[in-house]
Amino acid sequence: MDSELITTGTEILLGEIVDTNAAWMARRLRDLGVNVFYKTSVGDNLARIAAVMRQGLERSDLVLVTGGLGPTVDDVTRDAAAQATGRELALHEECWAGIQALFARWGRTVGENNRRQAFLPVGAQPIPNPVGTAPGFVVEVERPHRQPALLICLPGVPREMKHLMQESVEPLLAERLGPDRVTIKARVLRTVGLGESVIDARIEDYMRMSNPTVGLAAHLGQVDIRITARAAGAAEAEAMIDQVAGEIHSRLGHAIYGEGEEPLEGAVVRLLGRAGQTLALLETNTGGDLARRMLSAPEGSHVVRLARVVDDPGLLPLEGAALVSPQAAERCARWLLGGGEASLALAACGTLDPAAGPYGSYRGETFVALATADGVQVTRFDVGGIDELARRWSGNAALNLLRLHLLE
């Protein structure tokens, strides 16, 4: 089954709210084995909503719409669904009785505008809404020489949409898919230390596969690898992913730091805890982003015993060394470790106001020193500055240095 999503609401197009409904529904459809090929956001305009519905019904087996089922004049999804399917709107007596009963339970008087919510396209199957006033509905649309398409309209309020999706829509789709239903599973491998183009070159043969499919998503300072498999059952899909993931692990090695949603700092904190190690951390002229990330990770406050952000060279034991230099990083790391707060010390000395140039604060350098009982390792990274990208790159570089040490 091929599907597409339509989310309505001018507030989405104006950037006033983030469309979280579509992302949630896409994941639910994926787990059902339904392909999601298109996603459209459209404002509260009757003609435009009807147009995207008609387009969807021409190319997809399922068109799932959220929003525009409220009682106000700009809630026009019902009217658009009627236009798109060539039907009239008619009062659905059971829906109207349900709305009246809900208002009676609340001890409120139902208004005439709420009566509008009980009007559905003729022949539509209502989806009762026990957690709100707006019922959803399903319209089956005949298509020449093809299976009928489904137009399903749900409320835009996330709590209501999710309830109707889980309790009514998903069972309906599972029944329609029948015994030939496929399972779609996905897994994300998270990497650090390698650029997107490098990863692409190393695993390009897997990225040309049709099942499982492999794709890349670049983020600030790291790259995710998504593996998606389609199979008759969950176990088979997971086995297909396992095989491809194992091959990618063998090619990328320690560049893969974890799976799923775990951030890099969470993986480092987990390794520190597993190794029974604690960390003292110091940053100079890097904005404190590294300390915030480590302390915000689960259990981070248990393994990070000291976290300092210093911008004044006079507060550091530099003895004449430049603030941004390997000597400064080494002395700071030794100083931290000598304080006895922790078993490991990490010092990151980065540029605050990089050299002028066309790339502004993207230019600079950061020296990271890792001090252990066996000595100090200093590494230079060709990035520095206080903008978000530079902080994330330099922070990831420092965390990856510590992670690789813990893995060794």
Salt bridges, closest charged atoms under 4 A:
GLU4 OE1 - ARG59 NE 2.88
ASP31 OD1 - ARG30 NE 3.28
ASP61 OD1 - ARG143 NH2 2.85
GLU112 OE2 - ARG115 NH1 3.54
GLU140 OE2 - ARG176 NH1 3.11
GLU170 OE2 - ARG28 NE 2.71
GLU204 OE1 - ARG208 NH2 3.33
ASP205 OD1 - ARG251 NH1 2.70
ASP224 OD1 - ARG190 NE 3.14
ASP224 OD2 - HIS219 NE2 2.87
GLU238 OE1 - ARG187 NH2 2.91
ASP242 OD1 - ARG187 NH2 2.76
GLU262 OE1 - ARG270 NH2 2.78
GLU265 OE1 - ARG293 NH2 2.87
ASP289 OD1 - ARG292 NH2 3.92
GLU299 OE1 - HIS302 ND1 2.48
GLU330 OE2 - ARG334 NH2 3.08
GLU365 OE1 - ARG380 NE 2.68
ASP382 OD1 - ARG380 NH2 3.55
